[in-house]
Amino acid sequence: MSSVAGKVVVITGASSGIGEAAAVELGAHGAKLMLGARRTDRLEAVCDRVRSGQGECAWRECDVTDRSQVEALVQAAINEYGRVDVIINNAGLMPVSPLRNMHVDEWDRMVDVNIKGTLYGIAATLNRFLEQGSGHIINVSSISGHWVWPNYAVYSATKWAVRAISEGLRQELDDRVRVTVISPGIVKTELTHHITDDEVIAGLGNRFDYSLEASDIANAILWAMEQPPHVDVSEILVRATGQGR
C-alpha cells in the first residue's frame, strides 16, 4: 500500500490540468482529497473521477486571491476528515505578454494568484502542521522560475517568488514539516488559454508539440509525497525530453 494512503490532501487549482491530474493520481493511491477552485462544475466532475476509482474526495469553491476562502478550504478538509496533512498550492495563471503592451491588470492578477495564493495556502496550514508535528507543503512553480524569456517577465517573477518563498520556509522549519517545489516545463494544460496578447498568441507556433502531460507532473508530486518522513525533496524540475531549456 502506498504511504500516501490515508493522508488528507488539499489541492488548489484542482478543476483542471495539474491539479486535476494530481487529484486523480493521489486518490488512486488512497489519499483523502479536498479540492478547491472557482469552477464548481469542474470540481464536481473531478471528484466524480476520483470516486469512480474508489477514492475519497470532497470539494469547495475557492478563489485563492481571497485569504478567507483558502482558510475555509483547509477548514473544510478538517471538518470532513479530521485533519490535513498536505497542501498542494497549484493554482496559477500565465497571461504572458511584452511589458511594453501594458497589460497591468493581468500583471496584478498573476501576482495575486501565483504569489499571494501560495502564501495564503501556507498561512492556512503551517501552524496546523507545526501543532500536529507533521505536514507537507508542495508549491507548484515553473521552469520559468529558473529562466526568463521575452514576454514572460512578470510570470517568471511570480514563479521565482514561489521558489524563494519555499526555500526560505524550508530553512526556517525543523524536520516536522517538509517543503517541496515542483517546477514543470511545458505541460499541456489550460495555462495558454489565459493569454490575451495577440503578439504572443501569434508566436506560440508549435512550442507545445513536445510538452508533458499533466499526469507526468502528478507522478512527480506523488513521488515526493511517498518519500519517508526524514526525506524532504526540496525541488523537482520536470521537462519534456525535447524541450531544451
C-alpha positions in Angstrom: 0.0 0.0 0.0 1.3 3.5 -0.8 2.5 5.6 2.0 0.1 8.3 0.6 -2.9 6.2 1.7 -5.0 7.9 4.3 -3.2 11.3 4.0 -5.6 14.3 3.8 -4.5 16.5 0.9 -5.8 19.9 0.0 -5.3 20.9 -3.7 -5.9 24.4 -5.1 -6.5 25.0 -8.8 -7.9 21.5 -8.8 -10.5 21.9 -11.6 -8.2 21.1 -14.5 -4.6 20.5 -15.6 -2.0 19.6 -12.9 -4.5 20.0 -10.1 -6.9 17.6 -11.6 -4.2 15.1 -12.5 -2.8 15.2 -9.0 -6.3 14.6 -7.5 -6.8 11.5 -9.7 -3.4 10.1 -9.1 -3.4 10.7 -5.3 -7.0 9.5 -5.0 -6.0 6.2 -6.7 -3.3 5.8 -4.1 -5.6 6.2 -1.2 -5.3 9.9 -0.3 -8.4 11.7 1.1 -8.9 14.8 -1.0 -10.3 18.3 -0.6 -10.3 20.1 -3.9 -10.6 23.9 -4.4 -11.1 26.1 -7.5 -13.5 28.6 -8.8 -15.3 26.4 -11.3 -17.6 24.3 -9.2 -19.0 22.3 -12.1 -15.4 21.1 -12.9 -14.6 20.4 -9.3 -17.6 18.1 -9.1 -16.6 16.3 -12.3 -13.1 15.8 -10.9 -14.4 14.4 -7.7 -16.6 12.1 -9.6 -13.5 10.8 -11.5 -11.7 10.2 -8.1 -14.7 8.4 -6.6 -15.0 6.2 -9.7 -11.6 4.9 -8.8 -12.7 4.3 -5.2 -11.0 7.4 -3.9 -12.3 9.8 -1.3 -13.0 13.3 -2.5 -14.8 16.5 -1.4 -14.6 19.9 -2.9 -15.3 23.6 -2.0 -15.4 26.7 -4.2 -12.2 28.7 -3.6 -10.6 31.8 -5.1 -7.1 31.8 -3.8 -6.8 35.5 -4.0 -9.2 35.7 -1.1 -7.4 34.6 2.1 -10.6 33.7 3.9 -11.6 31.3 1.1 -8.3 29.5 1.3 -8.7 29.2 5.1 -12.2 27.9 4.6 -11.0 25.3 2.1 -8.5 24.0 4.7 -11.1 24.1 7.4 -13.4 22.1 5.2 -10.8 19.4 4.9 -10.5 19.3 8.7 -14.3 19.2 9.1 -14.6 16.4 6.5 -11.6 14.2 7.5 -10.5 15.4 10.9 -7.1 16.8 9.9 -4.9 18.0 7.0 -1.5 16.5 6.1 -0.6 18.1 2.8 -1.4 21.2 0.8 -0.6 21.5 -2.9 -0.5 25.2 -3.8 -1.2 24.7 -7.5 -3.5 27.5 -8.6 -1.8 29.7 -11.2 -2.3 32.0 -14.2 0.0 32.6 -17.2 -1.3 35.6 -19.3 2.2 36.4 -20.6 2.8 39.5 -22.7 5.5 42.0 -23.6 5.9 44.6 -20.8 5.5 47.4 -23.4 2.0 46.3 -24.1 1.0 47.3 -20.6 -1.4 44.5 -19.5 -1.2 45.9 -16.0 -4.4 44.2 -14.8 -3.0 40.9 -15.9 0.2 41.6 -14.0 -1.9 42.3 -10.9 -3.8 39.1 -11.4 -0.7 36.9 -11.7 0.8 38.4 -8.5 -2.5 37.8 -6.7 -3.0 34.2 -7.8 0.6 32.9 -8.2 2.2 34.6 -5.2 -0.5 35.6 -2.8 -2.4 32.4 -3.4 0.6 30.4 -2.5 1.2 32.5 0.7 -2.4 32.1 1.7 -2.1 28.3 1.4 0.9 28.4 3.6 -0.8 30.7 6.1 -3.8 28.4 6.3 -1.8 25.2 7.0 1.6 26.0 8.5 0.7 26.4 12.2 -1.6 23.4 12.0 1.3 21.3 10.7 3.6 22.6 13.4 1.0 21.8 16.1 0.4 18.3 14.9 4.1 17.7 14.4 4.0 16.8 10.7 2.9 18.2 7.3 4.0 18.7 3.7 3.7 22.0 1.7 4.0 21.4 -2.0 4.2 24.6 -4.1 4.0 24.5 -7.9 6.5 26.8 -9.6 7.7 26.5 -13.2 10.7 26.2 -15.4 10.0 30.0 -15.8 11.1 30.3 -12.2 14.6 29.3 -13.3 14.9 31.2 -16.6 13.3 34.3 -18.1 12.2 34.6 -21.7 10.9 37.7 -23.6 7.2 38.2 -22.8 7.5 36.1 -19.6 9.0 38.7 -17.2 6.0 39.1 -14.8 5.1 35.4 -14.9 8.7 34.4 -14.3 8.9 36.9 -11.4 5.9 35.2 -9.7 7.4 31.8 -10.2 10.8 32.9 -8.9 8.9 34.2 -5.9 7.3 30.9 -5.3 10.7 29.2 -5.2 12.2 31.9 -3.0 9.3 31.7 -0.5 9.6 27.9 -0.5 13.3 27.8 0.1 13.1 30.5 2.9 10.3 28.5 4.5 12.2 25.2 4.3 15.2 26.8 6.0 13.0 28.2 8.8 11.5 24.8 9.7 12.7 21.8 11.6 12.2 18.2 10.4 8.5 18.2 11.3 7.3 19.9 8.1 8.5 19.2 4.6 8.5 21.8 1.8 8.7 20.8 -1.9 8.7 22.9 -5.1 7.6 21.3 -8.3 8.9 23.2 -11.4 7.3 21.9 -14.5 8.5 22.6 -18.0 5.9 22.9 -20.8 2.7 21.0 -19.9 -0.5 20.5 -21.8 -2.8 22.5 -19.6 -5.2 25.4 -19.9 -2.5 27.9 -18.9 -2.1 29.1 -22.5 -5.9 29.9 -22.6 -5.1 32.8 -20.2 -3.0 34.6 -22.9 -4.8 37.6 -24.4 -1.9 39.3 -26.1 -2.2 38.9 -29.9 1.5 39.2 -30.4 2.2 36.3 -28.0 -0.6 34.1 -29.4 0.8 34.5 -32.9 4.2 33.5 -31.8 3.3 30.3 -29.9 3.6 28.2 -33.0 4.4 24.5 -32.3 6.0 25.2 -29.0 3.7 22.8 -27.2 4.1 19.9 -29.6 6.6 18.2 -27.3 5.0 19.1 -24.0 4.4 17.0 -20.9 1.1 15.6 -19.8 -0.4 16.9 -16.6 -0.2 13.3 -15.3 3.6 13.5 -15.6 3.7 16.2 -13.0 1.2 14.4 -10.8 3.6 11.4 -10.8 6.3 13.7 -9.6 4.1 15.1 -6.8 3.2 11.5 -5.8 6.9 10.5 -5.7 7.8 13.5 -3.4 5.0 12.6 -1.1 5.9 8.9 -0.9 9.4 9.5 0.4 10.0 8.6 4.1 9.4 11.3 6.7 13.1 12.1 7.1 13.5 12.8 3.3 12.5 16.3 2.1 12.5 16.5 -1.7 13.3 20.2 -1.9 12.6 20.6 -5.7 11.8 18.6 -8.7 12.3 20.1 -12.2 10.5 18.2 -14.9 10.9 18.8 -18.6 9.8 17.1 -21.7 12.7 15.3 -23.3 12.7 17.6 -26.4 12.3 20.9 -24.6 15.9 22.1 -24.2 15.5 25.0 -21.8 
